[in-house]
Amino acid sequence: MKKIAFILSFFCTVAIYAQQEKEVRNNLIIGTSDEQGYLNIKNRLIVPETSIVFNLGYIIPVISNDLINKSFWDKGIGNGIEFSVDYRKQFYKKEIKDGHVFSTPKSLAAGAGLGFTYLNKSAKFQSFSEVLNNYTDVDGNLCNVNIDYRNVEESFSLTYVDIPLYVEFGKLEQTKTSLFLKLGLKSSFLISKKFTGEGNYTSTGYYPEWAVTLHDVPVLDYHTDKNSYENAEYKLSPFVLWGTVAGGINFPFSSLNKNQLSEWILRFGAKMDYSLTPVSKALPEAIFSGSEYRLNQSNILGGESRIFSVGFSLGLIYCF
């Protein structure tokens, strides 16, 4: 909480400072006058040095790990929501023409922000069977284990607090539409999690040495119609680093016909995120070592899971 309070205080201070700078720099306007000598916004390049960006996005997460990638799983589409408030700074360069100093905007900006990400995902299958040959049971005897799984479904939801950092290519013009491309990193801190699993299994052991099949021997993990998720285990990473790419178009609210300059710009974009560090961590072997499906564990969050997400975003930009 102290970190979040510090970050919020920092952005409030930056916003107040940027508002004061607005009076001094007045958006670094470059333009020409009309026949009456008045500046006309149609003929002016107006690119704000500083701005605040409000982003709201919808994403579709795709999770990948060695367990959930097995062919018998039916992975759902999943959903996610992202929201952030960013401070954006456009870079300028100074030029001297006819003894006068002009500041002109570069096609480069940088930004940082604070936000959150919520995402959920599910996976299921109706039935799957596997045989573990030459399996050693808890008593040290060799056997062949037969396992039948039925009506298995897993789902999870995760919520993160995010700190995005990015560079942006393009000029954020207040008098005409413009394009942008963003490349960045996003640091995410896990603040809430939820996992559910349901399904049943039946396991038996065949012992070739005695030509017998054992049923319903709990001490050897042989059960009939047993819950697959009793005290299910999973291990999540408290911190995830993402690589992000986004691009789109900006629509200013300025009215050229009325010669009115608006401080607000609407932004539409598409984006992609990929977890550079794993979302979850590997656990020890499950009840039956070497099985493709792991009992009493989260398979959808098994191993070192990575998430790739695609989506679109809607932004509202306030220019200082």
N, C-alpha and C positions, 0 to 999 in steps of 0.2 A: 504494500500500500504506500509506503514511503517513496518507492521508486516512481509509482504512478503519479503521486502528488507532486513530486519534483518535476516530472516531465510536463505535467499540466501547467505548473507555474512558469516553466521555461517558455512554453508556447504563448502564454498570456503576455509575458514580458516582450517577446519578439513581436507580437501583434501590435502592442502599444508603441513600440519603437518604430515599426513600419508605418503606422498611421502618422507619426510625427514626421517621418522622412517624406511622406507624400506631399506635405506642404512645401518642403524644401525643394524637392526634385520635380514635383508635378508630372510624374509619369514619364519624364524624359522625352517630351514630344518633339518629333521632327515633322514639319509640314509646310504647306504653302498657303498663301492667302488668296481670297477671291478678288473680284474686281473692286469691291468696296473696301478691301484691306482687312476683312475679317477672316479668321482661320476657319476653314471648312473641313469637317472631319472626313469627307470623302477623299481628300488629298493629303491626309496625315497618316503617318505610320505611328500608331500608339501601342506600345508594348509595355505593360506594367513591370516595374522592377521586382515587386513583391506581390504575392497573392496568397490567399488561403483557399485550399481545394477540399471540398466535401465529396467523398466518394462512397457510392453504394453499389455493390456488385453481387451478381449471382454466379455461382461456380458449380461445375460438375466434377467431383473428385474421382479419380481412378487409383485404386490402391493395388500395390504389387508386393508379393513376397513369395518365398519358395512353397509355402503351404497353400495359400489361396489361389495360386496360379495353376493348380491341378485341374485337369479337364472336367472332373465331375462337378465342380462348383458352378453355380449360376449366380454371377455377380450382378447385383442391382446397379442402377444408374447412380444413385446417391444425389445429394443436394448440399449446397453450402451458401452461406451469406457472408459477405465481407463489408465492413464499414471502416472508414478512416478519415481523419482530418489532417491535412498536410500543409506545411509551410513551404512555399515554392519561391525560389529566387532566380530571376533571369540575369544572365551575365551581359555586361556591356563593354564596349571598347571606346576609347576616346580618339577622336580624329581632329586634326587642325586643318581648316580650310579658310583661305583668305584671312588668316590671322585670327580666326574665331575657333573656339574649342567646341566640338560637337560630341555628344555621347550617342552611339548607335548600338542597338541591341544585337547580340550574337544569337546564333541558332542553337544555343545551349543554355540549359537551366539545371538546377539541382534542387532536391527537396527532401524533407524528412517529415515524419508524422507519427501519429498514435492511432491505433484502431483495434478491431477485434475480428476474429474469424470463427464462424461456427460451421461445422460440417458433419454429415452423417452418411453412413454407408451400410449396406447389408449384403449378405450372400447366403445361398441355401442350396440344398439338393434333396430329392425325394428319397433316394436309396443308393447305397454304395456298399460293396462287399470287398474284403481283402483277406488274403491268406498269408500268414507269416510262417514260412517253413524254417525248420531247424531253430526254433525259438527256445531259449532257455528260461524255464519258469523260476519262481522264487526259491524252489527247492533244488535247483540245479539240474533238473531233468529236461531232456530234449523233447520237443513236441511241435506240432503244427497247429497254430492258432487260427481259427476262423472267426471273423468279426463281420457282422451285418449291422449297418447304420441305417436309420429311417427318419424321415421328416426332420432333417437338421436345418436350422436357420440361426444365423448370427447377425447381430447388428451393433453398431457403436455410434456414439456422437462425441465430438470433441469441441472444446471452446478454447481459443487462444487470445491472449493480448498481444498485439503486434506493434513492432516499431519498424516501419518501412523507410529505407534510404534509396534514393534513385537519382539518376541523371536523365534529363529529358532533352530530346532534340526537336527543335522547332521554335517558332516565335509565336507567343500567345498574343495575337492581335485583337484589339478591342473594336476594330472597325470592319473586319471581314473574317470569313471562316478561315481556319488554319488547321494543319495536320500536326500530329505529335507522335513521337516514339519514345517509350520509357524503358530503361534497363536498370535493374536494381536488385537489392537484397532485402529480405524481410526476416527479422528476428521475431520468433513467436514463443511465448511462454504459456504453457498449459495451465489453465485455471479450473477447468471442470472436465469430467469424463463420465461416460456411461456405456456399459456393455451388457448385452443380454444374449443368452444362447438357449436353445431348446432342441430337443431331439432325443432319440433312444437308440440303444444298441443291444445286441445279443452276441455273446462271445462263448466259444467252446474250445477245448483243447484235445487234440488227438495225439495219443502216445503210441508210436509205432512199435516200441519195444514190447508193450503189453497188448497192443491192438485194442485199445479202449479209448472211448471219447468221454471226457468229463464235462458235465453241465452243472451250472449253479454251485460253484465252489468259490465263494467270495475271497478266501485267503489266496487263491490263485488268479483272482480277477476274472473269473468266469461267471457271467450273469445272464439273466433272461429279461429282456425289456427294461434295461437299466437307463437312468437319466444320464445323458452324455455330458452334462454340464453341472455336476455337483462341485461347488467351490471352484469354478473355472478360474484359471490363472492367466494373467497377461501383464506385460511390463511396458509402460509407455515412457518415452523420453520427455523430460520436463521442458527441454528446449529444442526447438527445431529451426534450422536456417534454410530459407527458401531462396531460390533464384527466380526472378520475375521478369516478364517481358509484356509490355502493353503498348497499344497504339490505337489511334482513333482520330476524331475530328472535333474541333471547337466551333461553337456557334455563339457569337456575341449577341447581346440583347440591344445593342446600339441601333438607333434608327438613322440611317443615312439621309432619308428623305426629309426628316424633321431636324436634321443636324443635331441630334441628341446623342450624347455619349453615355453609355451605361457602364457601371462598374461590375456588372455580372456577366458571366459567360457560361453557357451550357456545354457540357462535354459528353460525348458518346464514345465508348471504346470497347475493345476486346482485350483479353489478357490470358496469359498462361503462367502457372506457377509449378515449380518442381522442388521437392524437399531434398536439399543437398545433404542433409544429415537425416538419419532414420527417425521415423515417427515412433517406432516401437523397438524393443530389444529382444534378443533371443532368450528363450527359457530352456531349462534342462529337458531331456527326453520325457515324453509322456508315459502313460501307464504301460503301453506296449511299444517298446523301443523299435524304431524303424518303420512304424506305421505311417501311411500317407495322410491319414486323418488323425489328429491328436485329440484324445479324450481329455476332458476336464481342463482344456486350454482354449484360448481364443485363437482360431486359425486365421481369421481375417486380420488379426493384429499379431500374427505369429512371426517369429524371426525378426529380421531387420526390415520392417515395412517402409516403403517409400510411397509418396502420393504425388501424382501428376494431376493438375486440375486445369480446366479451360472454362471460360465464361465471358460475360460481358459486364460492363459497368456504366453507371450514370453518374456524372459529376456536375457539381455546381461550384463555380470559381468566383471568389470575390477579389477584385483587383484593388490594391492600395495605390 
